[in-house]
């Protein structure tokens, strides 16, 4: 994610402001996130299927790691 902060930093800031907000991280380079179990956020590794996206959305923001 281009800019001053990365996606994980943004997700953490959002979680601080809105603890109830579901956050799904997506990345093609997510080994570091996967190894840390998404750091409490849903993680969808690219490439992903519509089924995987649908499943993670239906889970309602509970932190999981999906491929």
VEXDREN-2710 file (C-alpha; in Angstrom, 1 decimal):
% VEXDREN-2710
k/r/px/py/pz
1/UNK/0.0/0.0/0.0
2/UNK/1.7/3.2/-1.1
3/UNK/1.9/6.2/1.3
4/UNK/3.1/7.0/4.7
5/UNK/1.7/3.9/6.5
6/UNK/1.2/0.3/5.4
7/UNK/-2.0/-1.7/5.4
8/UNK/-1.3/-3.3/8.8
9/UNK/-0.6/0.1/10.4
10/UNK/-3.9/1.4/8.9
11/UNK/-5.8/-1.6/10.2
12/UNK/-4.4/-1.0/13.7
13/UNK/-5.4/2.7/13.6
14/UNK/-8.9/1.7/12.5
15/UNK/-9.2/-0.8/15.3
16/UNK/-8.1/1.8/17.8
17/UNK/-10.8/4.2/16.6
18/UNK/-13.5/1.6/15.9
19/UNK/-12.9/-1.7/17.8
20/UNK/-16.1/-3.2/16.3
21/UNK/-15.1/-2.5/12.7
22/UNK/-14.3/-5.7/10.8
23/UNK/-11.0/-5.5/8.9
24/UNK/-9.9/-7.8/6.1
25/UNK/-6.2/-7.6/5.0
26/UNK/-5.3/-8.8/1.6
27/UNK/-1.8/-9.3/0.3
28/UNK/0.2/-11.3/-2.2
29/UNK/3.2/-10.8/0.1
30/UNK/1.6/-11.9/3.3
31/UNK/4.1/-14.4/4.7
32/UNK/5.0/-12.1/7.6
33/UNK/1.3/-11.5/8.4
34/UNK/0.5/-15.2/8.0
35/UNK/3.4/-16.2/10.3
36/UNK/2.0/-13.8/12.9
37/UNK/-1.5/-15.1/12.4
38/UNK/-2.7/-11.8/10.8
39/UNK/-2.0/-9.9/14.1
40/UNK/-5.7/-10.2/15.1
41/UNK/-7.1/-9.3/11.6
42/UNK/-8.7/-11.4/8.9
43/UNK/-6.1/-12.2/6.3
44/UNK/-7.0/-13.1/2.7
45/UNK/-3.9/-14.1/0.7
46/UNK/-3.8/-13.2/-3.0
47/UNK/-4.8/-14.7/-5.3
48/UNK/-8.1/-15.6/-3.7
49/UNK/-11.4/-16.9/-5.0
50/UNK/-14.8/-15.3/-4.7
51/UNK/-15.7/-18.2/-2.4
52/UNK/-12.9/-17.4/0.0
53/UNK/-13.8/-13.7/0.0
54/UNK/-17.5/-14.6/0.6
55/UNK/-16.6/-17.0/3.4
56/UNK/-14.4/-14.5/5.3
57/UNK/-17.1/-11.7/4.9
58/UNK/-19.8/-14.1/6.2
59/UNK/-17.6/-14.8/9.3
60/UNK/-18.3/-11.2/10.3
61/UNK/-14.8/-10.0/11.1
62/UNK/-13.5/-12.8/13.3
63/UNK/-9.8/-13.1/12.7
64/UNK/-8.8/-16.0/10.5
65/UNK/-6.2/-16.7/7.9
66/UNK/-7.6/-17.8/4.5
67/UNK/-6.1/-18.7/1.1
END
